[in-house]
Amino acid sequence: MKLIINADDFGMSRGANFGIIDAYKRGVVRSTSIMAGMPGFDHAIELLNSDKDLDNLGCGVHLTLTAYKPVLNNHKTIVDENGFFYKRIDSKEAVKKFDLEEIYNEFSAQIKKVLNNGVEITHLDSHHHIHTFEPLKPVIESLISEYKLPIRGGLLYELNYDKVIPYSTFFYDKTVSLDSFKKLNLNKYNILETMTHPAYLDTFIMENSSYNLKRIEELKILTSKELISFIDENDIKLCNYRDI
């Protein structure tokens, strides 16, 4: 079985960046996804471009519509009066109030910003799973038609695309434990992806993310000898989206 353990929120902050790098170098993470509009983006790019040990860390784009600020500054429907994204949006009602062209332009700008900084993008996923929302299906269809990138599964709609990777939320919040990995159905999938959120806590995370203390707990488990041994003993092949 191939398992993609993806660290979401690369670029959120320096604490998130250093936590993700440690989860790769000392642990089981082999994939991450970067947030193009967050304060830690430049630091994340600096790490990727300056450390040859990170050449095998796959990096996708963590499409963002619900955290901090957009890459573009001309939006009218997807930001508040201060130019920030709305923190939470409903998968059906609130999204209907958004201009889909604005969302497409923003997502495309996020992807292009990552590409323009020298990153070989491996896949697409999203913050708060907004790419899975059914009203955004036309946007996602346009993006995959243009960029031909694999995309995280868990979609709430049918997508005629052969690069949708099966996805599970078995390691999040109350299920953050070594036992969650041990309960994996190893025979059900040839390849499976799960998100993780390892980080060292800093001021930005504590002030801007409700999911904070669990991040350091995730990092501890993802770098533990117990988890590394379990993966080795069960012949689980850790990989990223380049390997599918």
C-alpha positions as CSV (number, residue, x, y, z in Angstrom):
1,M,0.0,0.0,0.0
2,K,1.2,3.5,-0.8
3,L,0.4,6.2,1.8
4,I,0.6,9.9,1.2
5,I,0.9,11.7,4.5
6,N,0.5,15.3,3.5
7,A,1.3,18.2,5.8
8,D,-1.2,21.0,5.2
9,D,-0.6,24.7,5.8
10,F,3.0,25.1,4.6
11,G,3.6,28.8,4.5
12,M,1.1,29.7,7.2
13,S,3.9,30.8,9.6
14,R,7.5,30.1,10.5
15,G,6.3,27.7,13.2
16,A,4.2,25.8,10.8
17,N,7.1,25.7,8.2
18,F,9.7,24.4,10.7
19,G,7.2,21.8,12.1
20,I,6.5,20.5,8.6
21,I,10.2,20.3,7.7
22,D,10.9,18.4,10.9
23,A,8.0,16.0,10.2
24,Y,9.6,15.3,6.9
25,K,13.2,15.0,8.0
26,R,12.6,13.2,11.2
27,G,9.3,11.5,10.6
28,V,6.8,10.1,8.1
29,V,5.6,13.2,6.1
30,R,6.6,13.0,2.5
31,S,4.2,15.6,1.0
32,T,3.1,19.1,1.9
33,S,0.9,21.8,0.4
34,I,1.7,25.5,0.5
35,M,-0.6,28.5,1.1
36,A,0.4,31.3,-1.3
37,G,-1.2,34.2,0.5
38,M,0.0,33.5,4.1
39,P,2.7,35.4,6.1
40,G,5.0,32.5,6.1
41,F,5.0,31.9,2.3
42,D,8.3,33.6,1.5
43,H,10.0,31.7,4.4
44,A,8.6,28.4,3.1
45,I,9.9,29.1,-0.4
46,E,13.3,30.0,1.1
47,L,13.4,26.7,2.9
48,L,12.5,24.7,-0.2
49,N,15.0,26.5,-2.4
50,S,18.0,26.5,0.0
51,D,17.9,23.0,1.5
52,K,18.8,20.1,-0.9
53,D,17.5,17.6,1.7
54,L,14.0,18.8,0.8
55,D,14.2,17.8,-2.9
56,N,12.1,14.7,-2.3
57,L,9.4,16.5,-0.3
58,G,6.5,16.8,-2.7
59,C,4.8,20.2,-2.6
60,G,1.3,21.0,-3.8
61,V,-0.9,24.1,-3.5
62,H,-3.2,24.5,-0.6
63,L,-6.0,26.5,-2.3
64,T,-7.2,29.1,0.2
65,L,-10.5,30.9,0.4
66,T,-11.0,31.1,4.2
67,A,-7.8,32.2,5.8
68,Y,-5.9,35.6,5.9
69,K,-5.7,37.5,2.6
70,P,-5.9,36.7,-1.1
71,V,-3.1,36.9,-3.5
72,L,-5.1,39.3,-5.7
73,N,-6.4,42.6,-4.4
74,N,-9.3,43.4,-6.7
75,H,-12.0,41.0,-5.3
76,K,-15.5,42.2,-4.4
77,T,-17.4,39.2,-3.2
78,I,-14.9,36.8,-1.5
79,V,-13.4,39.3,1.0
80,D,-14.7,41.4,3.8
81,E,-14.4,45.2,4.1
82,N,-10.8,44.9,5.2
83,G,-9.7,42.7,2.4
84,F,-9.5,39.5,4.4
85,F,-11.1,36.2,3.4
86,Y,-14.2,35.3,5.4
87,K,-13.0,32.8,8.0
88,R,-15.7,30.2,7.6
89,I,-18.1,29.7,4.6
90,D,-21.0,27.3,4.2
91,S,-20.6,24.7,1.5
92,K,-23.9,25.6,-0.1
93,E,-25.4,28.9,1.0
94,A,-22.6,31.4,1.5
95,V,-20.6,30.1,-1.5
96,K,-23.6,31.0,-3.8
97,K,-23.0,34.6,-2.9
98,F,-19.4,34.5,-4.3
99,D,-18.5,35.3,-7.8
100,L,-17.1,32.1,-9.3
101,E,-14.9,34.0,-11.7
102,E,-13.3,35.8,-8.7
103,I,-12.6,32.4,-7.0
104,Y,-11.1,31.0,-10.2
105,N,-8.9,34.0,-10.7
106,E,-7.7,33.9,-7.1
107,F,-7.0,30.1,-7.2
108,S,-5.2,30.5,-10.5
109,A,-3.1,33.4,-9.0
110,Q,-2.2,31.2,-6.0
111,I,-1.0,28.4,-8.3
112,K,0.9,30.8,-10.5
113,K,2.6,32.4,-7.5
114,V,3.9,29.0,-6.4
115,L,5.1,28.1,-9.9
116,N,6.8,31.5,-10.3
117,N,8.7,30.8,-7.1
118,G,10.3,27.7,-8.6
119,V,8.2,25.0,-7.0
120,E,7.4,21.9,-9.1
121,I,3.7,21.6,-8.0
122,T,2.7,18.0,-7.3
123,H,-1.0,18.3,-6.6
124,L,-3.9,20.5,-5.4
125,D,-5.8,20.4,-2.2
126,S,-7.5,23.1,-0.1
127,H,-7.8,24.8,3.3
128,H,-11.0,23.7,5.1
129,H,-11.7,21.4,2.1
130,I,-13.3,24.2,0.1
131,H,-12.4,22.5,-3.2
132,T,-14.8,19.7,-2.3
133,F,-17.8,22.1,-2.1
134,E,-20.3,21.3,-4.9
135,P,-20.9,25.0,-5.9
136,L,-17.2,25.3,-6.7
137,K,-17.2,22.3,-9.1
138,P,-17.0,24.6,-12.2
139,V,-13.9,26.3,-10.7
140,I,-12.2,23.0,-10.0
141,E,-13.0,21.6,-13.4
142,S,-11.4,24.7,-15.0
143,L,-8.3,24.4,-12.8
144,I,-7.6,20.7,-13.5
145,S,-8.3,21.2,-17.2
146,E,-5.6,24.0,-17.3
147,Y,-3.0,22.5,-14.9
148,K,-3.6,18.7,-15.2
149,L,-2.6,18.2,-11.6
150,P,-3.7,15.4,-9.2
151,I,-6.2,16.5,-6.7
152,R,-7.2,15.4,-3.2
153,G,-10.4,13.3,-3.0
154,G,-13.3,13.7,-0.6
155,L,-15.3,15.5,-3.2
156,L,-19.0,16.2,-2.6
157,Y,-19.6,16.0,-6.3
158,E,-18.8,13.7,-9.2
159,L,-15.7,14.7,-11.1
160,N,-14.7,13.0,-14.3
161,Y,-11.0,13.0,-13.7
162,D,-8.6,10.1,-13.3
163,K,-6.2,12.0,-11.0
164,V,-8.5,12.2,-7.9
165,I,-6.7,10.5,-5.1
166,P,-8.6,8.6,-2.3
167,Y,-8.5,10.6,0.9
168,S,-9.2,9.9,4.6
169,T,-9.5,12.2,7.6
170,F,-8.3,9.5,10.0
171,F,-5.7,11.8,11.7
172,Y,-7.4,15.0,12.9
173,D,-8.4,16.6,16.2
174,K,-9.9,13.8,18.4
175,T,-8.4,11.1,16.2
176,V,-4.8,12.3,16.5
177,S,-3.1,9.2,17.8
178,L,-0.9,6.4,16.8
179,D,-3.9,4.1,16.9
180,S,-5.5,6.0,14.1
181,F,-2.7,4.7,11.8
182,K,-3.0,1.2,13.2
183,K,-6.7,1.2,12.3
184,L,-6.0,1.8,8.6
185,N,-7.7,-0.6,6.2
186,L,-4.5,-1.5,4.4
187,N,-6.2,-3.7,1.8
188,K,-8.9,-1.3,0.7
189,Y,-6.7,1.1,-1.4
190,N,-3.6,0.9,-3.5
191,I,-2.9,4.4,-2.5
192,L,-4.4,6.6,0.2
193,E,-3.8,10.2,1.3
194,T,-4.4,11.8,4.6
195,M,-3.8,15.4,5.8
196,T,-1.8,16.3,8.9
197,H,-1.0,19.7,10.5
198,P,2.4,19.4,12.3
199,A,3.8,22.7,13.6
200,Y,5.7,24.4,16.3
201,L,3.4,26.9,17.9
202,D,4.0,30.6,17.3
203,T,2.1,33.8,17.8
204,F,0.4,33.7,14.4
205,I,-0.9,30.2,14.8
206,M,-2.2,30.9,18.3
207,E,-3.9,34.1,17.3
208,N,-5.3,33.0,13.9
209,S,-6.0,29.2,14.0
210,S,-8.5,27.5,16.3
211,Y,-6.6,24.3,15.5
212,N,-3.4,25.1,17.4
213,L,-2.4,22.9,20.4
214,K,-3.1,19.7,18.4
215,R,-0.5,20.7,15.9
216,I,2.4,20.1,18.3
217,E,0.8,16.8,19.3
218,E,0.6,15.8,15.7
219,L,4.3,16.6,15.2
220,K,5.2,14.4,18.2
221,I,3.4,11.4,16.7
222,L,4.5,11.9,13.1
223,T,8.1,11.9,14.3
224,S,7.8,9.1,16.8
225,K,9.8,5.9,16.6
226,E,6.6,3.9,17.2
227,L,4.9,5.2,14.1
228,I,8.0,4.8,12.0
229,S,8.4,1.2,13.1
230,F,4.7,0.5,12.5
231,I,5.0,1.7,8.9
232,D,8.2,-0.3,8.3
233,E,6.8,-3.4,9.8
234,N,3.6,-3.3,7.7
235,D,5.4,-2.6,4.4
236,I,3.6,0.7,3.9
237,K,5.3,2.7,1.2
238,L,5.4,6.4,2.1
239,C,5.2,8.6,-1.0
240,N,4.0,11.9,-2.4
241,Y,1.9,12.8,-5.4
242,R,4.9,12.5,-7.8
243,D,4.8,8.7,-7.1
244,I,1.3,7.9,-8.1
